[in-house]
Amino acid sequence: MENFKVGIIVPVYNSYPYFKKCIDSIINQTYKNIEICIVNDGSTDKDTLNFLKDIGDLDNRIVVINKPNGGSGSARNLGIDYFNNMKNATDHLSRDGGGLIM
């Protein structure tokens, strides 16, 4: 069972205190073969943006994709595209530090 990689999509919009708690919970799970795709849906608050900027250094299983605000559904869909390696999700992504930045 540990050979299966689990992809987790976390859409984020201006929710630092809850978002940090969520990420801490995911990282501390006993099953370690995971990749976490955080899709920042155009957050504007300073705490969320600062945490997102540094989170790639926290754990190498974390990928951050930034996009303009479009709602949680579009953020989840972009995360699904990322995990499915869909061309439209990765066309404009470049590796920057610990995560992918759009």
Z-matrix of the N, CA and C atoms (Angstrom, degrees):
N
C 1 1.451
C 2 1.527 1 111.62
N 3 1.331 2 117.91 1 -30.22
C 4 1.464 3 120.36 2 -177.54
C 5 1.518 4 113.14 3 -72.19
N 6 1.328 5 118.46 4 -5.22
C 7 1.457 6 121.31 5 177.53
C 8 1.518 7 111.72 6 -79.87
N 9 1.312 8 118.50 7 -16.14
C 10 1.447 9 122.28 8 -178.05
C 11 1.521 10 110.18 9 -83.41
N 12 1.328 11 115.66 10 126.68
C 13 1.461 12 119.89 11 175.63
C 14 1.516 13 107.88 12 -90.37
N 15 1.315 14 115.76 13 133.77
C 16 1.457 15 122.55 14 179.67
C 17 1.521 16 108.31 15 -106.77
N 18 1.334 17 115.80 16 127.60
C 19 1.459 18 121.18 17 176.75
C 20 1.519 19 110.01 18 -97.73
N 21 1.311 20 116.32 19 130.35
C 22 1.468 21 121.97 20 -179.03
C 23 1.519 22 108.24 21 -119.58
N 24 1.321 23 115.86 22 125.64
C 25 1.467 24 121.67 23 179.22
C 26 1.515 25 108.49 24 -104.94
N 27 1.338 26 116.36 25 127.44
C 28 1.457 27 121.31 26 178.68
C 29 1.526 28 108.47 27 -124.35
N 30 1.361 29 117.70 28 102.24
C 31 1.460 30 119.06 29 174.46
C 32 1.529 31 109.16 30 -75.75
N 33 1.335 32 116.39 31 139.83
C 34 1.467 33 120.70 32 -175.79
C 35 1.517 34 110.12 33 -132.50
N 36 1.328 35 115.27 34 135.45
C 37 1.461 36 120.91 35 172.00
C 38 1.526 37 108.67 36 -149.69
N 39 1.329 38 117.26 37 107.46
C 40 1.475 39 123.15 38 175.05
C 41 1.526 40 113.28 39 45.27
N 42 1.306 41 116.68 40 57.27
C 43 1.465 42 118.75 41 -176.40
C 44 1.522 43 112.01 42 -140.18
N 45 1.312 44 117.18 43 42.39
C 46 1.463 45 121.51 44 -171.40
C 47 1.529 46 115.10 45 -48.08
N 48 1.327 47 121.19 46 -55.69
C 49 1.472 48 117.68 47 -173.78
C 50 1.535 49 112.30 48 -60.28
N 51 1.314 50 117.89 49 -40.89
C 52 1.464 51 121.72 50 -178.87
C 53 1.516 52 110.92 51 -75.80
N 54 1.311 53 116.33 52 -38.60
C 55 1.449 54 122.66 53 -179.18
C 56 1.528 55 110.76 54 -63.45
N 57 1.333 56 117.30 55 -44.56
C 58 1.464 57 120.83 56 179.26
C 59 1.526 58 110.10 57 -61.78
N 60 1.308 59 117.03 58 -43.15
C 61 1.467 60 121.73 59 178.60
C 62 1.536 61 110.49 60 -61.90
N 63 1.321 62 116.57 61 -41.57
C 64 1.462 63 122.48 62 178.49
C 65 1.524 64 111.03 63 -61.32
N 66 1.330 65 116.81 64 -48.77
C 67 1.465 66 121.24 65 -178.70
C 68 1.527 67 110.82 66 -64.76
N 69 1.320 68 117.51 67 -42.84
C 70 1.470 69 120.85 68 177.14
C 71 1.526 70 110.37 69 -58.06
N 72 1.318 71 116.91 70 -41.74
C 73 1.460 72 121.61 71 179.72
C 74 1.529 73 111.21 72 -64.12
N 75 1.323 74 116.89 73 -43.25
C 76 1.468 75 120.54 74 -179.45
C 77 1.531 76 110.48 75 -66.30
N 78 1.319 77 116.98 76 -46.01
C 79 1.466 78 121.41 77 -178.30
C 80 1.525 79 111.49 78 -61.30
N 81 1.320 80 117.06 79 -34.42
C 82 1.465 81 121.42 80 -174.95
C 83 1.524 82 114.16 81 -89.36
N 84 1.322 83 117.89 82 9.72
C 85 1.462 84 120.42 83 175.90
C 86 1.526 85 109.67 84 -65.32
N 87 1.317 86 116.93 85 155.39
C 88 1.462 87 119.98 86 179.95
C 89 1.525 88 111.62 87 -73.82
N 90 1.325 89 117.80 88 -29.80
C 91 1.464 90 120.52 89 176.90
C 92 1.524 91 108.28 90 -79.92
N 93 1.305 92 117.52 91 119.01
C 94 1.469 93 121.52 92 -170.62
C 95 1.531 94 114.37 93 -102.08
N 96 1.325 95 118.55 94 -11.84
C 97 1.460 96 120.49 95 -176.88
C 98 1.531 97 109.90 96 -84.98
N 99 1.335 98 115.35 97 69.95
C 100 1.461 99 121.85 98 -176.68
C 101 1.524 100 110.33 99 -130.64
N 102 1.317 101 115.06 100 159.13
C 103 1.461 102 121.71 101 168.48
C 104 1.519 103 106.17 102 -130.30
N 105 1.315 104 115.96 103 133.04
C 106 1.458 105 122.02 104 -176.98
C 107 1.515 106 108.76 105 -109.05
N 108 1.321 107 116.21 106 119.34
C 109 1.461 108 121.57 107 178.13
C 110 1.526 109 107.48 108 -105.93
N 111 1.327 110 115.40 109 107.13
C 112 1.459 111 120.71 110 178.33
C 113 1.518 112 107.49 111 -94.31
N 114 1.324 113 116.56 112 122.13
C 115 1.461 114 120.80 113 179.36
C 116 1.517 115 107.63 114 -108.52
N 117 1.334 116 115.49 115 107.94
C 118 1.451 117 121.66 116 177.78
C 119 1.525 118 108.27 117 -79.86
N 120 1.324 119 115.85 118 112.96
C 121 1.460 120 121.89 119 -175.55
C 122 1.527 121 111.10 120 -91.57
N 123 1.338 122 116.17 121 54.43
C 124 1.456 123 120.92 122 175.95
C 125 1.515 124 115.02 123 75.88
N 126 1.324 125 117.75 124 34.02
C 127 1.465 126 120.54 125 178.38
C 128 1.519 127 111.02 126 -55.83
N 129 1.329 128 115.23 127 146.99
C 130 1.461 129 120.53 128 -179.99
C 131 1.524 130 112.85 129 -122.12
N 132 1.340 131 117.92 130 -13.33
C 133 1.465 132 117.76 131 -178.11
C 134 1.524 133 110.52 132 -80.53
N 135 1.326 134 115.06 133 142.55
C 136 1.459 135 123.43 134 -172.35
C 137 1.534 136 112.41 135 -61.36
N 138 1.328 137 118.60 136 -41.25
C 139 1.462 138 121.07 137 -177.30
C 140 1.530 139 111.75 138 -63.52
N 141 1.328 140 116.38 139 -44.95
C 142 1.467 141 120.15 140 178.80
C 143 1.521 142 110.35 141 -63.19
N 144 1.326 143 117.20 142 -46.45
C 145 1.468 144 120.79 143 -178.19
C 146 1.523 145 111.66 144 -63.25
N 147 1.329 146 117.90 145 -41.25
C 148 1.469 147 120.95 146 178.35
C 149 1.528 148 111.13 147 -64.28
N 150 1.323 149 116.71 148 -42.14
C 151 1.462 150 120.48 149 179.69
C 152 1.532 151 110.23 150 -64.68
N 153 1.325 152 116.26 151 -42.42
C 154 1.466 153 120.20 152 179.06
C 155 1.528 154 111.87 153 -63.91
N 156 1.317 155 116.31 154 -35.63
C 157 1.464 156 120.77 155 -179.09
C 158 1.529 157 111.01 156 -64.49
N 159 1.324 158 117.37 157 -35.24
C 160 1.459 159 121.72 158 -175.06
C 161 1.530 160 114.04 159 -99.33
N 162 1.310 161 118.04 160 -8.71
C 163 1.460 162 120.12 161 -171.00
C 164 1.524 163 113.58 162 -67.88
N 165 1.331 164 117.90 163 -28.92
C 166 1.461 165 120.24 164 178.30
C 167 1.511 166 112.47 165 -61.76
N 168 1.330 167 116.94 166 -28.92
C 169 1.464 168 121.07 167 177.49
C 170 1.528 169 111.76 168 -77.70
N 171 1.317 170 116.80 169 -18.55
C 172 1.469 171 121.96 170 -178.19
C 173 1.523 172 111.24 171 -70.32
N 174 1.318 173 117.29 172 -40.16
C 175 1.457 174 121.74 173 -174.83
C 176 1.523 175 108.46 174 -155.99
N 177 1.320 176 117.58 175 129.38
C 178 1.462 177 119.97 176 -176.80
C 179 1.526 178 113.64 177 -74.96
N 180 1.319 179 118.02 178 -1.96
C 181 1.469 180 121.82 179 176.33
C 182 1.522 181 111.63 180 -87.98
N 183 1.323 182 117.00 181 0.33
C 184 1.463 183 121.62 182 -175.32
C 185 1.518 184 110.62 183 -101.47
N 186 1.322 185 115.26 184 132.90
C 187 1.458 186 123.14 185 174.72
C 188 1.525 187 106.66 186 -121.75
N 189 1.335 188 117.23 187 135.26
C 190 1.465 189 121.52 188 178.26
C 191 1.522 190 108.47 189 -115.21
N 192 1.325 191 115.91 190 129.02
C 193 1.458 192 121.86 191 174.44
C 194 1.521 193 106.98 192 -119.06
N 195 1.316 194 116.63 193 124.85
C 196 1.463 195 121.95 194 176.81
C 197 1.520 196 109.19 195 -98.86
N 198 1.323 197 116.32 196 137.37
C 199 1.461 198 121.48 197 177.56
C 200 1.519 199 108.91 198 -144.64
N 201 1.324 200 117.39 199 158.59
C 202 1.461 201 119.85 200 174.28
C 203 1.531 202 109.67 201 -65.41
N 204 1.317 203 116.62 202 153.33
C 205 1.459 204 121.23 203 -178.76
C 206 1.521 205 110.90 204 -58.87
N 207 1.327 206 114.55 205 128.63
C 208 1.457 207 120.18 206 179.63
C 209 1.512 208 111.76 207 -148.74
N 210 1.328 209 116.62 208 3.88
C 211 1.455 210 120.88 209 179.91
C 212 1.514 211 112.07 210 100.71
N 213 1.331 212 114.99 211 158.73
C 214 1.468 213 119.76 212 -175.55
C 215 1.520 214 112.12 213 -65.08
N 216 1.329 215 117.76 214 -31.11
C 217 1.465 216 120.08 215 178.45
C 218 1.512 217 112.03 216 -63.03
N 219 1.332 218 117.09 217 -44.33
C 220 1.469 219 119.66 218 179.70
C 221 1.528 220 110.48 219 -68.97
N 222 1.328 221 116.99 220 -32.55
C 223 1.470 222 120.23 221 177.11
C 224 1.533 223 110.16 222 -66.67
N 225 1.322 224 116.93 223 -44.64
C 226 1.474 225 120.11 224 177.56
C 227 1.530 226 110.84 225 -62.80
N 228 1.329 227 116.42 226 -41.48
C 229 1.467 228 119.23 227 -179.93
C 230 1.524 229 111.70 228 -63.05
N 231 1.329 230 117.43 229 -38.09
C 232 1.462 231 120.45 230 177.18
C 233 1.528 232 110.20 231 -65.24
N 234 1.328 233 116.81 232 -38.65
C 235 1.466 234 120.43 233 175.99
C 236 1.522 235 111.68 234 -63.35
N 237 1.322 236 117.00 235 -41.18
C 238 1.467 237 120.96 236 176.75
C 239 1.523 238 109.86 237 -63.10
N 240 1.339 239 116.58 238 -43.68
C 241 1.463 240 120.05 239 177.53
C 242 1.530 241 110.74 240 -59.54
N 243 1.321 242 116.51 241 -41.41
C 244 1.465 243 120.37 242 178.82
C 245 1.524 244 110.20 243 -58.51
N 246 1.322 245 116.73 244 -48.84
C 247 1.467 246 119.64 245 -177.79
C 248 1.521 247 112.64 246 -69.93
N 249 1.309 248 117.36 247 -27.67
C 250 1.466 249 120.70 248 177.20
C 251 1.527 250 112.14 249 -85.39
N 252 1.328 251 116.67 250 1.49
C 253 1.462 252 122.46 251 -177.99
C 254 1.523 253 112.02 252 55.16
N 255 1.316 254 115.30 253 38.14
C 256 1.458 255 120.21 254 179.19
C 257 1.525 256 108.68 255 -71.07
N 258 1.310 257 116.91 256 139.11
C 259 1.453 258 122.53 257 -178.30
C 260 1.524 259 112.05 258 -56.41
N 261 1.333 260 118.41 259 -41.19
C 262 1.462 261 119.92 260 -176.12
C 263 1.523 262 113.04 261 -68.77
N 264 1.316 263 118.71 262 -18.14
C 265 1.463 264 120.40 263 179.28
C 266 1.516 265 111.81 264 -86.29
N 267 1.325 266 117.16 265 -23.35
C 268 1.455 267 118.64 266 -173.10
C 269 1.524 268 113.25 267 -114.84
N 270 1.316 269 118.84 268 0.14
C 271 1.460 270 121.84 269 -179.59
C 272 1.523 271 112.94 270 -55.23
N 273 1.318 272 117.41 271 -43.15
C 274 1.461 273 121.12 272 -172.46
C 275 1.527 274 112.83 273 -111.90
N 276 1.311 275 116.89 274 21.60
C 277 1.455 276 120.37 275 -179.40
C 278 1.523 277 109.68 276 -97.86
N 279 1.312 278 115.67 277 144.61
C 280 1.460 279 119.58 278 174.88
C 281 1.523 280 108.69 279 -137.77
N 282 1.300 281 116.34 280 149.54
C 283 1.456 282 121.02 281 -177.87
C 284 1.531 283 107.65 282 -76.13
N 285 1.349 284 115.27 283 130.10
C 286 1.460 285 120.44 284 -178.99
C 287 1.516 286 107.63 285 -142.64
N 288 1.313 287 118.07 286 101.08
C 289 1.455 288 120.65 287 179.83
C 290 1.523 289 110.03 288 69.04
N 291 1.328 290 116.48 289 -127.40
C 292 1.456 291 120.97 290 -175.20
C 293 1.503 292 114.66 291 -85.66
N 294 1.308 293 119.88 292 -6.83
C 295 1.455 294 118.29 293 -176.38
C 296 1.501 295 113.20 294 -148.87
N 297 1.292 296 114.70 295 176.87
C 298 1.454 297 120.31 296 177.52
C 299 1.508 298 109.00 297 -88.74
N 300 1.295 299 116.34 298 135.04
C 301 1.456 300 121.66 299 -179.55
C 302 1.508 301 108.42 300 -122.72
N 303 1.311 302 116.58 301 130.01
C 304 1.461 303 120.81 302 178.85
C 305 1.509 304 109.60 303 -92.07
